């Protein structure tokens, strides 16, 4: 009999335990699911970066660490972690992200804030059609692709960008520094969905924000560190950028005195764009354990050299 250690924190155990047990039964997994175990008895670790478990050295028998978060930047650099690491690709999380991104793209595309906040007068500003609005999606992983395809289905002029080339996506895709400059130069709404790595931190700095046309809207539900806060505020205050809708921040919860909270050109949402749903994430975890037990390749394996 093997053991699966739930090391994602005591607060999450009541939420996840019933769903994990049901998913294990559905997948035919007979390993014990526990919150405490001798390291030498552990076959798999279910993990979240806030866990007290930080030293993986004693877990020599462990076949995989299964992260409950889509992001792995807080664990991938742990030098004691030599076991395979899998990130979470949760259908529920993806659906939530798509809904958030599509909702806010439509909000800005249609100019809804003007009416919601009761702009005076009868100024009949008719928005362009979606096919006339260029939406740039930066990051073409699982979440970025899902959002890009949903926006494309609504007829937006979607174009994507990634660090490396991504062919045959069904919409224009750019890569590299030259591709980023070309895309930002004609974007009207920018959605940032990149992982946080050494290469993506402050991706949108003062120089690259300067490539954007006047009035562009930025929507960031990806990672707070993708955008240089100071440069973003300067671009907003100068009127170059039209608005920034931000769901992720360098410090969370966002401090009450942070300038983002008091800038009329910034919408702050409290990291709600995409959350792991226990009922669907449990099945992703169970499938990876089933694969590990039957000698099949693990899903969503992290490439340590790339950081995601």
C-alpha positions as CSV (number, residue, x, y, z in Angstrom):
1,X,0.0,0.0,0.0
2,X,1.4,3.4,-1.0
3,X,0.8,6.9,0.4
4,X,-0.2,10.2,-1.0
5,X,0.7,13.1,1.3
6,X,-1.5,16.2,1.2
7,X,1.0,19.0,2.0
8,X,-1.0,21.9,0.5
9,X,-1.8,23.3,4.0
10,X,-4.3,22.5,6.7
11,X,-6.7,25.2,5.5
12,X,-7.3,23.5,2.2
13,X,-7.7,19.9,3.5
14,X,-11.4,20.1,4.4
15,X,-12.2,21.4,0.9
16,X,-10.0,19.0,-1.0
17,X,-10.3,15.8,1.0
18,X,-13.8,14.6,-0.2
19,X,-13.1,15.5,-3.8
20,X,-9.7,13.8,-3.8
21,X,-11.1,10.6,-2.3
22,X,-13.9,10.6,-4.8
23,X,-11.4,11.1,-7.7
24,X,-9.1,8.4,-6.4
25,X,-12.0,6.0,-6.2
26,X,-13.1,6.9,-9.7
27,X,-9.6,6.4,-11.1
28,X,-9.1,3.1,-9.2
29,X,-6.3,4.5,-7.0
30,X,-6.0,2.6,-3.7
31,X,-3.1,4.6,-2.1
32,X,-3.7,6.1,1.3
33,X,-4.5,9.9,1.3
34,X,-3.0,11.4,4.5
35,X,-1.9,14.7,5.9
36,X,1.0,13.3,7.9
37,X,3.4,10.5,7.0
38,X,7.0,9.4,7.4
39,X,8.9,10.8,4.4
40,X,10.2,7.3,3.4
41,X,6.6,6.1,3.0
42,X,5.4,8.9,0.6
43,X,4.8,8.1,-3.0
44,X,3.3,11.4,-4.1
45,X,3.0,14.9,-2.6
46,X,0.0,17.1,-3.3
47,X,1.4,20.6,-2.8
48,X,0.7,24.3,-2.7
49,X,3.5,26.9,-2.4
50,X,2.3,28.2,1.0
51,X,2.9,24.8,2.5
52,X,5.1,24.4,5.5
53,X,6.9,21.6,3.6
54,X,10.0,23.2,2.1
55,X,12.6,20.5,2.3
56,X,12.0,17.7,-0.1
57,X,15.3,15.9,0.6
58,X,13.8,13.2,2.9
59,X,11.2,12.2,0.3
60,X,13.5,10.0,-1.7
61,X,10.7,7.5,-2.6
62,X,8.3,10.3,-3.9
63,X,7.6,9.8,-7.6
64,X,6.1,13.3,-8.2
65,X,5.1,16.6,-6.6
66,X,1.7,17.7,-7.8
67,X,1.1,21.4,-7.5
68,X,-2.4,22.8,-6.9
69,X,-1.5,26.1,-8.5
70,X,-1.0,26.9,-12.1
71,X,2.0,29.0,-11.2
72,X,5.2,27.3,-10.0
73,X,7.6,30.2,-9.5
74,X,7.5,29.9,-5.7
75,X,8.6,26.2,-5.8
76,X,10.5,25.6,-9.0
77,X,13.7,27.2,-7.7
78,X,13.7,25.0,-4.5
79,X,17.1,23.2,-4.7
80,X,15.9,20.3,-2.5
81,X,13.2,19.5,-5.0
82,X,14.6,16.8,-7.3
83,X,11.4,14.9,-7.8
84,X,9.3,15.5,-11.0
85,X,7.1,18.6,-10.5
86,X,3.7,19.0,-12.2
87,X,1.8,22.2,-12.4
88,X,-2.0,22.4,-12.2
89,X,-3.9,22.7,-15.4
90,X,-7.5,22.7,-14.1
91,X,-10.5,23.0,-16.4
92,X,-12.3,25.0,-13.8
93,X,-9.4,27.4,-13.4
94,X,-9.2,27.8,-17.2
95,X,-12.9,28.5,-17.5
96,X,-12.7,31.1,-14.8
97,X,-9.8,32.9,-16.5
98,X,-11.6,32.9,-19.9
99,X,-14.7,34.4,-18.3
100,X,-12.7,37.1,-16.5
101,X,-10.7,38.0,-19.6
102,X,-13.7,38.0,-22.0
103,X,-15.8,40.0,-19.6
104,X,-13.2,42.8,-19.1
105,X,-12.3,42.9,-22.8
106,X,-15.9,43.4,-23.7
107,X,-16.3,45.9,-20.9
108,X,-13.5,48.1,-22.3
109,X,-14.3,47.3,-26.0
110,X,-17.9,48.6,-25.4
111,X,-16.8,51.5,-23.2
112,X,-19.2,50.3,-20.5
113,X,-17.5,52.3,-17.7
114,X,-18.8,55.5,-19.2
115,X,-22.4,54.4,-18.8
116,X,-22.0,52.5,-15.5
117,X,-20.5,55.6,-13.9
118,X,-23.2,57.8,-15.3
119,X,-21.3,60.1,-17.7
120,X,-23.4,63.2,-18.3
121,X,-24.9,64.1,-21.6
122,X,-26.0,62.1,-24.6
123,X,-22.7,61.4,-26.2
124,X,-23.4,58.6,-28.7
125,X,-19.9,57.1,-29.0
126,X,-20.5,53.9,-31.0
127,X,-17.8,51.3,-30.4
128,X,-16.2,49.6,-33.4
129,X,-17.1,46.0,-34.2
130,X,-15.0,43.3,-32.5
131,X,-13.3,42.4,-35.8
132,X,-12.0,46.0,-35.9
133,X,-10.5,45.8,-32.4
134,X,-7.0,44.4,-32.1
135,X,-6.6,42.4,-28.9
136,X,-3.0,41.3,-28.0
137,X,-2.7,38.2,-25.9
138,X,0.8,38.0,-24.4
139,X,1.5,34.4,-23.4
140,X,0.2,31.4,-25.4
141,X,0.2,28.6,-22.8
142,X,-2.9,26.8,-21.7
143,X,-4.6,29.9,-20.3
144,X,-3.5,32.3,-23.0
145,X,-4.6,30.0,-25.8
146,X,-8.0,29.4,-24.2
147,X,-8.6,33.2,-23.8
148,X,-7.3,34.0,-27.3
149,X,-9.6,31.4,-28.8
150,X,-12.6,32.6,-26.9
151,X,-12.0,36.2,-28.0
152,X,-11.4,35.0,-31.6
153,X,-14.8,33.2,-31.4
154,X,-16.3,36.6,-30.6
155,X,-14.7,37.9,-33.8
156,X,-12.0,40.1,-32.1
157,X,-8.9,40.7,-34.2
158,X,-6.8,38.6,-31.8
159,X,-3.0,38.4,-32.2
160,X,-0.7,36.6,-29.8
161,X,2.8,36.8,-28.5
162,X,5.1,34.3,-26.9
163,X,8.8,34.1,-26.3
164,X,9.2,31.2,-28.7
165,X,7.5,30.6,-32.0
166,X,4.0,29.0,-31.9
167,X,2.8,28.0,-35.4
168,X,-0.6,27.0,-36.6
169,X,-2.8,28.6,-33.9
170,X,-5.6,29.9,-36.1
171,X,-4.7,33.6,-35.5
172,X,-1.5,35.7,-36.0
173,X,1.2,34.8,-33.4
174,X,4.4,36.7,-32.9
175,X,7.5,35.9,-30.9
176,X,10.7,37.5,-29.8
177,X,11.5,41.2,-29.1
178,X,10.8,42.3,-32.7
179,X,7.4,40.5,-32.7
180,X,6.5,42.1,-29.4
181,X,7.3,45.6,-30.6
182,X,5.3,45.0,-33.8
183,X,2.2,43.7,-31.9
184,X,2.3,46.3,-29.1
185,X,2.5,49.0,-31.8
186,X,-1.0,48.2,-33.1
187,X,-2.7,46.8,-30.0
188,X,-5.8,48.4,-28.5
189,X,-6.4,46.0,-25.6
190,X,-3.5,44.0,-24.1
191,X,-4.0,40.9,-22.0
192,X,-1.0,39.6,-20.1
193,X,-1.0,35.8,-19.3
194,X,2.7,34.9,-19.1
195,X,4.3,33.0,-16.2
196,X,6.7,34.8,-14.0
197,X,10.3,34.0,-14.9
198,X,13.5,35.9,-15.1
199,X,12.7,36.7,-18.7
200,X,9.2,37.9,-18.2
201,X,9.6,40.0,-15.0
202,X,9.0,43.7,-15.9
203,X,8.2,42.6,-19.5
204,X,6.1,45.7,-19.8
205,X,8.6,48.3,-18.6
206,X,8.7,52.0,-19.6
207,X,10.4,51.3,-22.9
208,X,7.9,48.7,-24.0
209,X,4.9,50.6,-22.7
210,X,6.1,53.4,-24.9
211,X,5.5,51.2,-27.9
212,X,1.7,51.2,-27.3
213,X,-0.6,53.6,-29.1
214,X,-2.3,56.2,-27.0
215,X,-5.4,55.1,-25.1
216,X,-4.6,51.4,-24.9
217,X,-6.2,49.3,-22.1
218,X,-4.1,46.7,-20.3
219,X,-5.7,43.7,-18.5
220,X,-3.4,41.7,-16.3
221,X,-4.7,38.5,-14.7
222,X,-1.4,36.7,-15.2
223,X,1.4,37.8,-12.7
224,X,1.9,41.1,-10.9
225,X,5.6,41.2,-11.8
226,X,5.0,41.2,-15.5
227,X,4.5,45.0,-15.4
228,X,6.7,47.6,-13.9
229,X,4.3,49.3,-11.5
230,X,6.1,52.7,-11.6
231,X,6.2,52.8,-15.3
232,X,2.5,51.7,-15.6
233,X,1.4,54.5,-13.2
234,X,3.4,57.1,-15.1
235,X,1.8,56.0,-18.4
236,X,-1.6,56.1,-16.9
237,X,-1.1,59.5,-15.2
238,X,0.2,61.0,-18.4
239,X,-2.9,59.9,-20.3
240,X,-0.9,57.6,-22.7
241,X,-2.7,54.5,-21.4
242,X,-6.5,54.5,-21.2
243,X,-7.0,52.1,-18.3
244,X,-5.4,49.1,-16.5
245,X,-7.5,46.3,-15.0
246,X,-5.3,44.4,-12.6
247,X,-6.0,41.2,-10.8
248,X,-2.5,40.3,-9.6
249,X,0.1,42.2,-7.7
250,X,3.6,42.0,-6.4
251,X,2.2,42.2,-2.8
252,X,-1.1,40.5,-2.0
253,X,-3.4,41.6,-0.6
254,X,-2.7,44.9,-2.3
255,X,-1.9,47.4,0.5
256,X,-4.7,50.0,1.1
257,X,-2.3,52.8,0.5
258,X,-1.0,51.5,-2.9
259,X,-1.4,54.0,-5.7
260,X,-3.3,51.5,-7.8
261,X,-6.2,51.7,-5.3
262,X,-6.7,55.4,-5.7
263,X,-6.1,55.9,-9.4
264,X,-9.3,56.5,-11.4
265,X,-7.7,54.8,-14.4
266,X,-7.0,51.5,-12.5
267,X,-9.5,48.8,-11.7
268,X,-8.3,46.5,-8.9
269,X,-9.8,43.0,-8.5
270,X,-8.6,40.8,-5.6
271,X,-7.0,37.9,-7.5
272,X,-10.2,36.3,-8.6
273,X,-9.7,35.8,-12.3
274,X,-8.8,32.2,-11.9
275,X,-8.9,29.9,-8.9
276,X,-8.3,26.2,-8.7
277,X,-11.6,24.4,-8.2
278,X,-11.2,21.5,-5.8
279,X,-13.7,19.2,-7.6
280,X,-12.0,19.5,-11.0
281,X,-8.4,19.8,-9.7
282,X,-8.8,16.6,-7.8
283,X,-9.4,14.7,-11.0
284,X,-6.3,16.2,-12.5
285,X,-4.3,15.0,-9.5
286,X,-5.8,11.6,-9.6
287,X,-5.1,11.2,-13.3
288,X,-1.4,12.0,-12.8
289,X,-1.2,9.5,-9.9
290,X,-2.9,6.9,-12.1
291,X,-0.3,7.6,-14.8
292,X,2.6,7.4,-12.3
293,X,1.4,4.1,-11.0
294,X,0.9,2.6,-14.5
295,X,4.2,3.9,-16.0
296,X,2.6,6.5,-18.3
297,X,4.1,10.0,-18.8
298,X,3.0,12.6,-16.3
299,X,0.8,15.5,-17.4
300,X,1.9,19.1,-17.2
301,X,5.4,18.3,-16.2
302,X,7.4,21.5,-15.4
303,X,10.6,22.2,-17.4
304,X,12.9,23.4,-14.7
305,X,15.2,25.2,-17.2
306,X,12.3,27.4,-18.4
307,X,10.7,27.8,-15.0
308,X,7.2,26.6,-16.0
